[in-house]
Amino acid sequence: MENPVYFVFALFILAAVGMPIAFAITVTALLMFLAVGNLKMMAVAQNMVGGVDSFILMAVPLFILAGKVMNSGKVTDRIFSFASALVGHIKGGLGHVNILGSLIFAGISGSAVADAAGLGEVEIKAMQARGYDARFSAAITAASSVIGPIFPPSVPMVIYGGLTGVSVARLFLGGAIPGILMTIFLMAATYIMAVRRNFPREPRPTLVGLVRSFREAFFAILSPVIVLGAIVTGITTATEAAVIAVLYSMLLGFCYRTLRPSDLPRLFVETGVETGVMMLIVSAVGIFSWILTYLMVPQAMMDFIFSYTKSPAVVIALLVVLLLILGCFMNPTPGLVVSVPFILPLAEELGIDLVHLGVLMVLVLAIGLLTPPVGLCVFIVARIARLDVSIVFRECTPYIIALVLVSLLVAYVPQVVLLVPNLLLGKG
């Protein structure tokens, strides 16, 4: 057959011209399949079904639903109030509140989109009411939402675990320190901008006010502790913990009287649609990965790279650059499922820890949520703030730089990722 690299280029061309990524992957795989000429079509169906035949992937719709229930139940308001009491008095107050609120909400939703759409509306309105300009409010909201896929639990890490067989518990724990580092670096960038632009700060709360806001947000903050605690202690699997997250989020919504039974059908439908899109992509990658392996494309790629260098440091730098470019054109989940078949054999050959690799891939691809042309979180917050997306993209530049610095730290200091899982679960 023709050089398979041409078909890989065809995939990116189809995605670039706007074809839905699941269809672009499927069409490319079928073209490669037909070009081989001696394979049975039954293999297509078998590998597409095999791509989603995984118990761990059942956690995906459950974590999505838990985030939607928390959003619908207005739990975000309590999180925002607690974050405001904690860090609002720092220069650029509500910018820091925005970031800390996203860190807390990340431990509930595991999704950047859920953060931008849920907390985003609360945050942007509050910041504009306090005199922050709309472009800064939108940019910091988009940037802080990127913590969602990194800090545990994380929907993209569940996808990665399903694709590679890596422990989801280790992946979740591996995202803890990087998520905190993202928070610190984003807050540092915000502080610098706040000083330059003379942004206000919130009044320092009294001890009574701080305790009251903590009490009101306590059960929301407890959600990730329950989920992670159940997984780490071995009481449940990640999928079973996702069930607990859904039930707990519903219990909170009903107890707070902010969630009604009549809201549930809508949330189920929205979750079903989002999950269907994700699983269609994963299914398409099942046949795509199989045909790539059959044609030894990953091996050819390794031979090409190793003909120039075998240095893990150089290869990791190349991976970071390639993933940053890929993230500009694909959201994290499709970017992850497309790139894993190529990168996994390379990482195994170089001895790169697959937990470290997974957290790094999710982090770098998530930065693409802030970059043109498809930065989804920027589009969401621009709509909320009623701004042109180009303005928000430009305003996000300092935050993109901060997140790239975090990604380089994660890339070259593996213990940033591996410390917590090795400490709590032992060396894998």
C-alpha positions as CSV (number, residue, x, y, z in Angstrom):
1,M,0.0,0.0,0.0
2,E,1.0,3.6,-0.2
3,N,3.0,5.1,2.7
4,P,0.6,5.1,5.7
5,V,2.0,8.5,6.8
6,Y,-0.1,9.9,4.0
7,F,-3.3,8.6,5.6
8,V,-2.3,10.1,9.0
9,F,-1.9,13.4,7.2
10,A,-5.3,12.8,5.7
11,L,-6.8,12.5,9.2
12,F,-5.5,15.9,10.3
13,I,-6.7,17.5,7.0
14,L,-10.2,16.1,7.5
15,A,-10.2,17.3,11.1
16,A,-8.9,20.7,10.0
17,V,-11.6,21.3,7.4
18,G,-14.3,20.7,10.1
19,M,-15.3,17.0,9.8
20,P,-16.3,15.7,13.2
21,I,-13.2,14.0,14.7
22,A,-15.0,10.6,15.2
23,F,-15.9,10.5,11.5
24,A,-12.5,11.7,10.4
25,I,-10.8,8.9,12.3
26,T,-13.2,6.3,11.0
27,V,-12.9,7.4,7.4
28,T,-9.1,7.4,7.6
29,A,-9.1,4.0,9.2
30,L,-11.4,2.6,6.5
31,L,-9.2,4.1,3.7
32,M,-6.2,2.4,5.3
33,F,-8.1,-0.8,5.7
34,L,-9.2,-0.9,2.1
35,A,-5.7,0.0,0.9
36,V,-4.2,-3.0,2.6
37,G,-6.7,-5.2,0.7
38,N,-6.3,-8.5,2.4
39,L,-8.2,-7.9,5.6
40,K,-11.8,-8.9,6.5
41,M,-14.3,-6.2,7.1
42,M,-15.5,-8.0,10.2
43,A,-12.3,-6.8,11.9
44,V,-13.7,-3.2,11.6
45,A,-16.7,-3.9,13.7
46,Q,-14.8,-6.1,16.2
47,N,-12.2,-3.5,16.9
48,M,-14.7,-0.6,17.1
49,V,-16.7,-2.5,19.7
50,G,-13.5,-3.6,21.5
51,G,-12.5,0.0,21.7
52,V,-15.3,0.8,24.2
53,D,-15.7,-2.6,25.8
54,S,-14.1,-1.5,29.0
55,F,-15.5,-1.4,32.5
56,I,-13.4,1.6,33.4
57,L,-15.0,3.7,30.6
58,M,-18.4,3.4,32.4
59,A,-17.0,6.0,34.8
60,V,-17.0,8.6,32.1
61,P,-20.8,9.3,31.9
62,L,-21.0,9.1,35.7
63,F,-18.4,11.7,36.3
64,I,-20.0,13.9,33.6
65,L,-23.4,13.5,35.3
66,A,-22.0,14.3,38.8
67,G,-20.6,17.6,37.5
68,K,-23.8,18.5,35.8
69,V,-25.9,17.7,38.9
70,M,-23.5,19.9,41.0
71,N,-23.9,22.7,38.5
72,S,-27.7,22.5,38.3
73,G,-27.8,22.3,42.1
74,K,-26.0,25.7,42.4
75,V,-23.3,24.1,44.5
76,T,-20.9,26.4,42.5
77,D,-22.3,29.4,44.4
78,R,-21.2,28.0,47.8
79,I,-17.7,27.1,46.4
80,F,-17.3,30.6,45.0
81,S,-18.3,32.2,48.4
82,F,-15.8,30.0,50.3
83,A,-13.0,30.8,47.9
84,S,-13.8,34.5,48.2
85,A,-13.5,34.3,51.9
86,L,-10.2,32.5,51.7
87,V,-8.2,34.5,49.1
88,G,-10.4,37.4,48.1
89,H,-8.3,39.9,50.2
90,I,-5.2,39.3,48.0
91,K,-4.5,42.0,45.3
92,G,-6.6,41.1,42.3
93,G,-9.0,39.4,44.8
94,L,-11.7,37.9,42.6
95,G,-9.1,36.7,40.1
96,H,-7.6,34.5,42.8
97,V,-11.1,33.5,43.9
98,N,-11.8,32.4,40.4
99,I,-8.7,30.2,40.3
100,L,-9.2,28.6,43.7
101,G,-12.9,28.1,43.0
102,S,-11.9,26.2,39.8
103,L,-9.5,24.0,41.8
104,I,-12.2,23.0,44.2
105,F,-14.8,22.5,41.5
106,A,-12.2,20.4,39.5
107,G,-12.4,17.9,42.4
108,I,-16.1,17.5,41.6
109,S,-16.5,17.7,37.8
110,G,-13.2,16.6,36.3
111,S,-14.0,18.7,33.2
112,A,-12.8,22.0,32.0
113,V,-16.0,22.6,30.0
114,A,-18.2,22.0,33.1
115,D,-16.1,24.5,35.1
116,A,-16.2,27.2,32.4
117,A,-19.9,26.8,31.8
118,G,-20.9,26.3,35.5
119,L,-18.6,28.4,37.7
120,G,-17.8,30.7,34.7
121,E,-21.2,32.4,34.8
122,V,-21.0,33.0,38.5
123,E,-17.4,34.2,38.4
124,I,-17.6,36.6,35.4
125,K,-20.8,38.3,36.7
126,A,-19.3,38.8,40.1
127,M,-16.0,40.2,38.7
128,Q,-17.7,42.6,36.4
129,A,-19.9,43.8,39.2
130,R,-16.8,44.6,41.2
131,G,-15.2,46.7,38.4
132,Y,-13.0,44.1,36.7
133,D,-12.9,44.6,32.9
134,A,-14.7,41.9,30.9
135,R,-11.7,40.7,29.0
136,F,-9.7,39.9,32.1
137,S,-12.7,38.3,33.8
138,A,-13.2,36.0,30.8
139,A,-9.6,35.1,30.3
140,I,-9.0,34.1,34.0
141,T,-12.2,32.1,33.9
142,A,-11.1,30.2,30.8
143,A,-7.6,29.7,32.1
144,S,-8.6,28.5,35.6
145,S,-11.1,26.0,34.0
146,V,-8.1,24.1,32.6
147,I,-7.4,22.8,36.1
148,G,-10.5,20.6,35.7
149,P,-9.0,17.8,33.6
150,I,-5.9,17.6,35.7
151,F,-6.9,17.7,39.4
152,P,-8.6,14.5,40.4
153,P,-11.1,13.1,39.4
154,S,-10.5,13.6,35.7
155,V,-12.6,12.5,32.7
156,P,-9.7,12.6,30.2
157,M,-7.6,10.5,32.6
158,V,-10.3,7.9,32.7
159,I,-10.2,7.8,28.9
160,Y,-6.4,7.4,29.0
161,G,-6.7,4.6,31.6
162,G,-9.2,2.8,29.4
163,L,-7.0,3.1,26.3
164,T,-3.7,2.0,28.0
165,G,-4.7,-0.2,30.9
166,V,-3.0,2.2,33.4
167,S,-4.4,2.4,36.9
168,V,-7.0,5.2,37.0
169,A,-6.4,5.6,40.8
170,R,-2.7,6.3,40.1
171,L,-3.6,8.7,37.3
172,F,-6.0,10.6,39.6
173,L,-3.4,10.9,42.4
174,G,-0.7,11.8,39.9
175,G,-2.8,14.9,38.9
176,A,-2.9,16.3,42.4
177,I,0.4,18.1,42.6
178,P,0.3,19.3,39.0
179,G,-3.2,20.7,39.6
180,I,-1.9,22.6,42.7
181,L,1.1,23.9,40.7
182,M,-1.3,25.2,38.0
183,T,-3.2,27.0,40.7
184,I,-0.1,28.6,42.1
185,F,1.3,29.7,38.7
186,L,-2.0,31.1,37.6
187,M,-2.4,33.0,40.8
188,A,1.2,34.4,40.4
189,A,0.3,35.6,36.9
190,T,-2.9,37.1,38.2
191,Y,-1.1,38.9,40.9
192,I,1.4,40.5,38.5
193,M,-1.5,41.6,36.2
194,A,-3.4,42.9,39.2
195,V,-0.5,45.1,40.4
196,R,0.1,46.5,36.9
197,R,-3.6,47.2,36.3
198,N,-4.4,48.2,39.9
199,F,-7.2,45.7,40.4
200,P,-9.1,45.8,43.7
201,R,-9.1,43.4,46.5
202,E,-11.9,42.1,48.6
203,P,-12.3,43.1,52.3
204,R,-10.5,40.6,54.6
205,P,-13.2,38.4,56.1
206,T,-13.7,38.0,59.9
207,L,-13.0,34.6,61.4
208,V,-16.8,34.2,61.9
209,G,-17.4,34.9,58.2
210,L,-14.7,32.5,57.1
211,V,-16.0,29.7,59.3
212,R,-19.6,30.3,58.0
213,S,-18.5,30.2,54.3
214,F,-16.5,27.0,55.0
215,R,-19.5,25.4,56.8
216,E,-21.8,26.2,53.8
217,A,-19.3,24.8,51.3
218,F,-18.1,21.9,53.4
219,F,-20.1,19.1,51.9
220,A,-19.3,20.2,48.4
221,I,-15.6,20.2,49.2
222,L,-16.0,16.8,50.8
223,S,-17.0,15.3,47.4
224,P,-13.5,14.7,45.9
225,V,-12.3,13.5,49.4
226,I,-15.0,10.8,49.3
227,V,-14.4,9.8,45.7
228,L,-10.6,9.6,46.0
229,G,-10.7,8.1,49.5
230,A,-12.9,5.3,48.2
231,I,-10.5,4.5,45.3
232,V,-7.2,4.8,47.2
233,T,-8.4,2.7,50.1
234,G,-9.5,0.0,47.7
235,I,-13.2,0.2,48.9
236,T,-14.3,0.8,45.3
237,T,-13.0,0.9,41.8
238,A,-12.9,4.2,39.9
239,T,-16.2,3.2,38.2
240,E,-17.9,2.4,41.4
241,A,-16.6,5.7,42.9
242,A,-18.1,7.5,40.0
243,V,-21.5,6.1,41.1
244,I,-20.9,7.4,44.6
245,A,-20.1,10.8,43.1
246,V,-23.4,10.9,41.3
247,L,-25.5,9.8,44.3
248,Y,-23.6,12.2,46.6
249,S,-24.1,15.2,44.2
250,M,-27.8,14.4,43.9
251,L,-28.1,14.1,47.7
252,L,-26.5,17.6,48.1
253,G,-28.8,19.1,45.5
254,F,-31.9,17.8,47.1
255,C,-30.8,18.7,50.6
256,Y,-29.9,22.2,49.6
257,R,-33.3,22.3,47.8
258,T,-31.6,23.6,44.6
259,L,-32.2,20.5,42.6
260,R,-35.6,19.2,41.6
261,P,-36.5,15.7,40.4
262,S,-37.9,17.3,37.2
263,D,-34.3,18.5,36.4
264,L,-33.0,15.0,36.2
265,P,-34.3,13.9,32.8
266,R,-32.7,17.0,31.2
267,L,-29.4,16.2,32.9
268,F,-29.6,12.5,31.8
269,V,-30.1,13.5,28.2
270,E,-27.3,16.1,28.2
271,T,-25.0,13.5,29.8
272,G,-26.0,10.9,27.3
273,V,-25.3,13.2,24.3
274,E,-21.8,14.1,25.6
275,T,-21.0,10.5,26.4
276,G,-22.2,9.3,23.1
277,V,-19.8,11.7,21.3
278,M,-16.9,10.7,23.5
279,M,-17.5,6.9,23.1
280,L,-17.9,7.3,19.3
281,I,-14.5,8.8,19.2
282,V,-13.0,6.1,21.4
283,S,-14.7,3.4,19.3
284,A,-13.3,4.9,16.1
285,V,-9.9,4.9,17.6
286,G,-10.2,1.2,18.3
287,I,-10.0,0.3,14.6
288,F,-7.6,3.2,13.9
289,S,-5.1,1.9,16.5
290,W,-5.5,-1.7,15.2
291,I,-4.7,-0.8,11.6
292,L,-1.8,1.4,12.7
293,T,-0.3,-1.5,14.7
294,Y,-0.9,-3.9,11.8
295,L,1.0,-1.6,9.4
296,M,3.7,-1.1,12.1
297,V,3.3,2.7,11.9
298,P,4.3,3.3,15.5
299,Q,7.5,1.2,14.9
300,A,8.3,3.2,11.8
301,M,7.9,6.4,13.8
302,M,10.2,5.2,16.6
303,D,12.8,4.2,14.0
304,F,12.6,7.6,12.5
305,I,13.0,9.4,15.8
306,F,15.7,7.1,17.1
307,S,17.7,7.6,13.9
308,Y,18.2,11.2,15.2
309,T,18.2,10.8,19.0
310,K,17.5,8.4,21.8
311,S,17.7,10.9,24.5
312,P,14.5,10.8,26.6
313,A,14.8,14.5,27.4
314,V,14.9,15.4,23.7
315,V,12.0,13.1,22.9
316,I,9.9,14.5,25.7
317,A,10.5,18.0,24.4
318,L,9.4,16.9,20.9
319,L,6.2,15.3,22.5
320,V,5.4,18.5,24.4
321,V,5.7,20.6,21.2
322,L,3.7,18.2,19.1
323,L,1.0,17.9,21.8
324,L,0.8,21.7,22.1
325,I,0.3,21.9,18.3
326,L,-2.3,19.1,18.3
327,G,-4.1,20.8,21.2
328,C,-4.6,23.9,18.9
329,F,-6.7,21.8,16.6
330,M,-8.4,19.2,18.9
331,N,-9.9,19.3,22.3
332,P,-8.2,17.1,25.0
333,T,-10.3,13.9,24.6
334,P,-10.0,13.5,20.8
335,G,-6.4,14.7,20.9
336,L,-5.7,12.1,23.6
337,V,-7.3,9.1,21.7
338,V,-5.6,10.1,18.4
339,S,-2.1,10.5,19.8
340,V,-1.9,7.6,22.3
341,P,-1.5,4.9,19.6
342,F,1.6,6.8,18.3
343,I,3.1,7.9,21.6
344,L,2.6,4.8,23.8
345,P,5.1,2.5,22.1
346,L,7.6,5.3,22.0
347,A,7.2,5.9,25.8
348,E,7.5,2.2,26.5
349,E,10.7,1.9,24.4
350,L,12.2,4.8,26.3
351,G,11.1,3.6,29.7
352,I,8.9,6.6,30.4
353,D,6.4,5.9,33.3
354,L,2.9,5.6,31.8
355,V,1.3,7.4,34.7
356,H,3.7,10.3,34.2
357,L,3.0,10.2,30.5
358,G,-0.7,10.3,30.9
359,V,-0.8,13.3,33.3
360,L,1.6,15.1,31.0
361,M,-0.4,14.4,27.9
362,V,-3.7,15.5,29.5
363,L,-2.0,18.7,30.8
364,V,-0.4,19.8,27.5
365,L,-3.5,19.0,25.4
366,A,-5.7,20.9,27.9
367,I,-3.7,24.1,27.2
368,G,-5.3,23.9,23.8
369,L,-8.6,24.8,25.4
370,L,-7.2,28.4,25.5
371,T,-5.5,28.6,22.1
372,P,-7.0,29.4,18.7
373,P,-8.6,28.2,16.5
374,V,-10.7,25.7,18.6
375,G,-10.1,26.8,22.2
376,L,-13.5,25.6,23.5
377,C,-13.3,27.2,27.0
378,V,-12.5,30.6,25.4
379,F,-15.6,30.3,23.2
380,I,-17.7,29.5,26.3
381,V,-16.5,32.4,28.4
382,A,-16.6,34.8,25.5
383,R,-20.3,34.0,25.1
384,I,-20.9,34.5,28.8
385,A,-19.0,37.8,28.8
386,R,-20.4,38.9,25.4
387,L,-16.9,39.5,24.0
388,D,-15.3,38.8,20.7
389,V,-13.3,35.6,21.1
390,S,-10.1,37.2,19.6
391,I,-10.0,39.6,22.5
392,V,-10.2,36.7,25.0
393,F,-7.6,34.7,23.1
394,R,-5.1,37.6,23.4
395,E,-5.9,38.2,27.1
396,C,-5.2,34.5,27.8
397,T,-1.5,34.8,26.7
398,P,0.1,35.3,30.1
399,Y,-1.9,32.3,31.5
400,I,-0.9,30.1,28.5
401,I,2.8,30.9,29.3
402,A,2.2,30.0,33.0
403,L,0.6,26.7,32.1
404,V,3.4,25.9,29.6
405,L,5.9,26.4,32.4
406,V,4.0,24.0,34.6
407,S,3.9,21.4,31.8
408,L,7.7,21.7,31.4
409,L,8.1,21.2,35.1
410,V,5.9,18.1,35.0
411,A,7.7,16.8,31.9
412,Y,11.2,17.0,33.3
413,V,10.5,16.3,37.0
414,P,8.5,13.0,37.0
415,Q,8.3,13.0,40.8
416,V,5.8,16.0,40.5
417,V,3.4,13.4,39.1
418,L,4.6,10.2,40.8
419,L,5.2,11.3,44.4
420,V,1.7,11.0,45.6
421,P,0.7,7.7,43.9
422,N,4.0,6.1,44.9
423,L,3.5,7.4,48.5
424,L,-0.1,6.2,48.9
425,L,-0.2,3.1,46.6
426,G,3.4,2.1,46.5
427,K,5.6,2.0,43.4
428,G,3.8,0.7,40.3
